[in-house]
Amino acid sequence: MTKTFHEKLTHAIEQHNSLLCIGLDPDQQQVADLVKWGQGIIEQTADVACCYKPNVAFYEQYGAAGWTALRQTMAAVPSDTPILLDAKRGDIGHTASAYARAAFEMLGADAITLSPYLGQDSIAPFLAFPDKAVFVLCYTSNPSAKAIQEFGSTPLFEHVAQQAQHWGSPDQLGFVVGATQPHALARVRQLAPDRWILAPGIGAQGGDLGAALSAGLNSQGHGLIIPVSRSVLYAQDPRAAAMALRDAINDVRFGGNLKALFETPKLTALIQQLHEVGCIKFGNFTLASGRQSPIYLDLRQITAEPALLKLAAEVYADMLKPLTFDHLAAVPYAALTIGTAISLTMHKPLIYPRKEVKSYGTGKSIEGRFVAGETAVMIEDLVTSGGSVLKAIEQLEAAELVVKDVAVLIDREQGGLQTLAERGYRLHAALKLSEILETLYRIERISLEQVESIKQEVGSRK
């Protein structure tokens, strides 16, 4: 019995523990023998890939010889691994039927990419093959896509995601959403929680793997296919490159904040409440540095809502439980209230470095009881560049306390992680700014324009 695309895909994902799809895009300047080259790539990556994605154009450019090479290359793919033909076809009914026969009957592909611009009747001929699947272009990874695909009060890509789900079942119809557009990935995942998404753009196009996975994976940690071409095909060791990418995907899939975001609503609830209380504000603000910013984070407002403070303390506690330390150490002043709440939650002693050393009494620079050589985890509300955290750590280390870890509620993703790492400190962040923006967009609190403008602004200051 013939296996469907969906059956082949889920089997390959399980067998190879992989969401990595190998794109076959032969470069005219680097490939002398199309068949030998393609067979070599497949042989080296057969146990790493969940799917192969030959791009028809790169073979058609060679004429009849290229078409023959495509068929021979596809024949080298193991029978239990699906082939997704990257053709982006889109035409009226009779022509679409001819394209469908060419892809599925002549070439033997398991799935194909299609343009939805002509509507349902241009997709239906492909869906007439019950064991095959289609991936409808929704939001592509190229730079100028926004001008068309975000057009309208309801962005066009959202309309496509909503309409196309009526055309075919989740096993037969998925979407193409560029990994370079994590806000669109997050929105399509919200609109289509049970659909497969093909997310091109990782590697040469500069898509962020972590952001794409965070936005596009479903609640079970899959539903996303990550196609990669050039960074594997033309690597010195294609197999090693493919394995490294497969493992990098799995590191994000199975660990860190991503898992926590999927397994509990706690972080989503925290983001929503932070926004409602006014800890996250949008507009035009002057920061302490004098720079203008479209977003302002004021976590001091957490104290206005005891229930929110309790939730924030629980989130910190979840991060801190795997760590070994003797003391919590709060950076004054914003983190003092949070540090106290964490102390009450975890039953851990709290110390804190003073901003101004007292000229009377004990003259302590650090408040609280401790012994030299004990360990402390630094608590801060958020991190930007990491400067304030490093200053506080210096005070603790001057008193012969040992600091290895820093825990914050929000990482603004403006260099703090790298700065701390360079000094030998590990940053643990409950939330990244990009995750906050994507979540607020998913729950319809901010617009796509806000997401993009803030990311561009923040990114320019790294």
N, C-alpha and C positions, 0 to 999 in steps of 0.2 A: 504493500500500500504506500502511495506517495505521501511523504511528509509535507505539511504546509510550511510556509515561511516562518510562521510563529513557532511551530514545533521545532524546526531546525534551529532557530535563533535561541530559544530558551534552552535547548539541549547544549548548544555550543557555549553559551554563557556559563552554564553549570559545569560542563566538562573542562573548560579552559579557565574558569574563574575570571572571566574577562568581559568587559564592555567595549574593548578596543576593536574597531573596524579598520582594516587596512585598505586604504584607497590606492587603486592601481592607475597612476597617471604618468605614463612613460614620457620622459622629456626627450624631445627630438635630438638635443645636443649630447645627451648622456647614454642613450640606449641604442645599441647597434642592432641587436637581435631581439625583437619584441617578445617572441615566444620564450626563448631561453631566459631572458631577463625576468619575465612574469613568473615562469615556473620556478625560478630560483627564489624569488621573493616569497612565493607561496610555500615552498618547501621549508624555508627558514622560519616562517611564522605560523605554520598550520596549527600548532598547539597553543598559540597565544591569542589568536584572533577569534572574535565571535562572529565575524562577517567579513566579506570582501566586497569592495565597491569599485569596480572598474568604471572609469569615466569614458563614455563612448567617444567623445570628441577627440581624445588623445589617440584613439585607434583609427577613427574615420579619416583623420588627416593624412593617413598613408594609403587611402583608397582601398581597393579590393584586398591588397595584401594585409592591410591593417584589420579589415573585417575578419579575415581568416585567422590572423594572429589573436584577435579577441576571443574567437570561439575556442581556439586551442588553449589559450590561457585559462579561460573559464573552466575548461574540462579538467584542468589540473587541480582545481579546488576540491578538497575532500567532500564527498557526497552528503555528509551530515552537517556541513557548514554552509549557511545560506550565501547567495550572491545577490547583492543589491546593485542594480544597474543605474549608474548616475547619468541620466539622459535628459531630464527636465523637459519631457515632451508635453505638448499642450496644443490640441487642435480639435476641430469639430468631429462629430460622431464617427463617420465612415473612415476618416483619416486616423482617428484615435484607435479604431479597431485594427487597422493595418499596423500601427505602431505596437499595439499590444501583442499581436501575433508574432511580430518580429522579435520582440523582447522575450516573450515567454515560450513560444513554440520553436522559433529558429535558434535563438541563443540559449534558451533554457534558464534564464534568470529567474530568481525567486521573488524579486521585488524590483520596483523602479521608482525613480523620482519624477514627479509630474508638476506642471504649472496649473493652478486652479483658475486662471484668468477667464477661461471660457465657460466655467461653471460645471455643474454636475454631469451634464451629458458628455463632457470631454474626459471625465474620469471613469464613468460607468463601464466602458468597454474593457478596461483593465480589471475592474472588480468582477467581471463576468467569469474570470478564472478563479475558482473558489480556493485553490491552494496557494494563490499568489497574494502579494501585498503591494500597496502603493504608499509613497511618502510625498505628501502634498507640500509644496513650497509655501511657507508661512511667513518667516522673517529670515531673509538670507544674510550671509556674513559679510557681504561686500559693503564698502563705506557709504555708497550713495543710496543704499536700500531704504533708509529712513524717509527720504523724500516721497516715496510711493507707499511704502508699507505701514507708515504711521499716519497716513493722510486720513482726515475725517475726525468728527467729534468722537466717534468710536473708531479707533485706529483700524485700518484695513486688515492688518494681520490678525487682530482679535475677531473681526467679522469672519475671516477665513476659518479660524480655529473653531468658531461656533457653528458655522454652516456645514463645514466638511464632515463633522461628526455624524450628520444625518445621512451621509452618502455611503458609509461602510462601517463594518463592525470594528471594535478595537483590535482584533487580530489581523484585520485586512487593511486598515487605513491609519497611518501615522502622519507625523508632520516633520518638516525640515525647519529648524530654528537655529540660527547661527550661535555658536559658543561665544562669539564676540558681542552678543547682545543678551547678557544675563537677565536684564529686566524683562525682555520679551520672553525668554525661557521661563522665568518665574510666572509670568502671566498666562502663557499657554499651558503650563503645568496646572495652574489653578483652574483654567477653563476646561482642560481635558485631562483629568487626573489618571485616566486608565489607558491613555494612548502612548505608543512608542514615539520617541522623538529622536531624530537624527540631528546631531549638533556639530556641524563642521566649523572649523575656525581655530582649533587648537594647533599650536606649532607655528608654522610659517606666518599665519595670519594674525598671530598675537593674542588669541583668546586665552582668558585666565581659566585654567583647569578647575581650580577650587570653586571659583564663582559659578562656573557653568554647572558643575555637579550639584552644588548647593541649590541652585535655582531649578535645575531640570529633573533631578531624580525624583521618583515617586516615593510614597511612604514606605515601600518595601526595599528601597535602596537600589532599584533598577528602573527600567522604563526608558533608559537613555542609551543611545549608541554614539560613541565618540569616534568619528572617522579621522584618521591621520594619514597623510600621504608623504610629502617631501621629507619630513624629519625622520621618517623610517626608511623610505625607499632609497634615499641617497646618503644615508649614514654610512660610516666606515664599516660598521657591523649592524646590518638591519635587524638581525635577531635580537641583539643586545638592546638596541634602541626600542624595539617593540616591547620587550619584556620590561624595560624600565618604565615605559609609559603605562603598560598594564598594571604594574605595581603601584605607580603613582596614583592612578585612578582608584585602585583598591584601598590605598592608604586613606584617601578622602572618604571613600564609600563606607568604610567600616570603622572609622575612628573620628575622634575630635568632636567639634561642635555640631557637625552635620548630623551625626548619629543622635545627639541630644535633641536637635531641632525636630527630627522625625519621630523620636520615641516619646516625647512629652510635649504637651502644649504650653509648658511653663515659660519657655523663652518667648514664644509668640505672645502670650498674655503679658509678659513683662514689657515687651516692645509697645504693645497697644496702650498699656497703662502709663508708661513713660511719656508717650505722646499726649495722652488725654490730660495728664497733670501739668504739662508744660515743660517737662524736662527736655523735650525735643521740639525745637521751634524752627519754623521756616520763614524766611523773609530776607532782610538785608541787615547784617549785624557787623559791628566793629569789634574785632577781637582784641585781646590784651596786647597783641603784637602790633596793633594798628591796622592790620589787614581787614578787608571786607570779606564776609562769608555769607553764603545763602542758607547756612544752617547754624544753629546755636544749641549746644548741649549744656544744660544747667542742672546737674544731678543733685544740687542742694535742695531742689524742690521735692525730692523724694520724701523728705521729712514731713511734708504737708499731708501725706497719706500714710498712716501707720501700716495699713495692709500692704501697700506697695513696698515700704521699707522692709517688712517681713519677707515678702516675696524676693526682693533683691538679695537679702541675707541668705535665703535658702539657695539661690542660684550660685552665690559665692561659695557656700558650703559644699555644694555638689562639685565644684571645681577643685576645692581644697582637700577634700577627703582622701584622694590618692597620694597627697604629698605628706612628707614627714617634716615637722617643725615643732618648735617649743612655744613660739609666740606669734601672735598677729601683730603687725606693726603698721599703723595707719599714718598716711601722709596728711599733715594738717593743711587746710582745715576741712575741706569738703569730705574727706574720707573718714573723719573722726566718728561721725554719726553712723556711717555704714559699718565701720570697724567695730563699733560697740554692738550693733545689731548682730554682726557675725559672731562676735564673742559670746553673746547670749545664746545664739543658735547652736554653736559648736562646743560651748563650754571650754573655750580656749582663752588664756590670758592675753590682754591687750596692752601693748606699749605704744608710745608715739614720740617721735623727735619733735622738740619745740622749734618753732620758727624763730623765737627770740629767747635767748637764755636769760633766766631770771638773775637779777643783780642782788637779790636778797634770798633769805632762807637757804635751801640746799644748793641753789644755783645749778640745778640739773639741766642738762641738754636733752635728756630723754626721760620721759615720765613713765613710771611703772617699775615693777620688780623684775630683775633679770640677773643672770650670772654670765660673766665673760665666757665665750665659747659656745653659748647656746645659739640655736638657730631661730630665725624669724622670717616669715613670709611677708613681703611688703604689700600693703593694701592701698590701692588708689581707686578713685571713681572712674577715671578714664585716662588714656595715654594718647598723646599726640606725638611729640618728638622724643619724649622720655626724659627731658631735662629735669623736671621737678622730682621725678622718682629717683634719679641718680643722686641728686642733692640730698634727699632723705636717706638713701642707702649709705652715703658717705658718713653721715652722722652715726648711724648704727655701727658701721664697721670701725669707726674711730673708737667706739666703746667696746670693741672686740666681740661684737655679735657677728654671726655668720648669716649672710643673705645669699640665697641661690634663686629664689622664685619671686615673681611679682604677679599679683592677681588684680585685674581690673574688670569693671563691668563692661566698658566699651573701649575698643581699639579704633581710633579714628583713621587708622591705616595711613599715617603720614610719617612713617619712618621709625616709630617707637620700638617696634619689634626688632628691627635690624640694629638700632642703636644699643638696646639692652643686650642683644645677643653678642655684639662685638665686645662688650664688657664682661661677658660670661654669665649673664642672668637670663633665666627662662621667663618669658611672658605668657601668662594664661589669661585669655580674654573670654568672657562669657559671650560677648557679641562683637561682631565687626560692624563698622559703619555701613558697609555694602549690604550686609545681612539685614540691618535695620531698614534701609531704604527699600530693599526688595520685599520685605515683609509688609511695610506700610503701603507699598504699591499693590501687593496681593490683596490686602484687606481694604483697598480703595480709599486710603487716607491721603495719598499724594498722587500726582500725575507722572506720566512718563517723562515729561519735560523737566520736572523737578529732579527726578532720579538722575537723568543724564547731566543736567547742569551742575548738580552737586558733585557727582563723580568726577566730572571734568575739572571742577574747581579744586577739589581735594587732591586729585591726581597730579595737578600742576605744581603742588607744593611739597611733593615728596622729596 
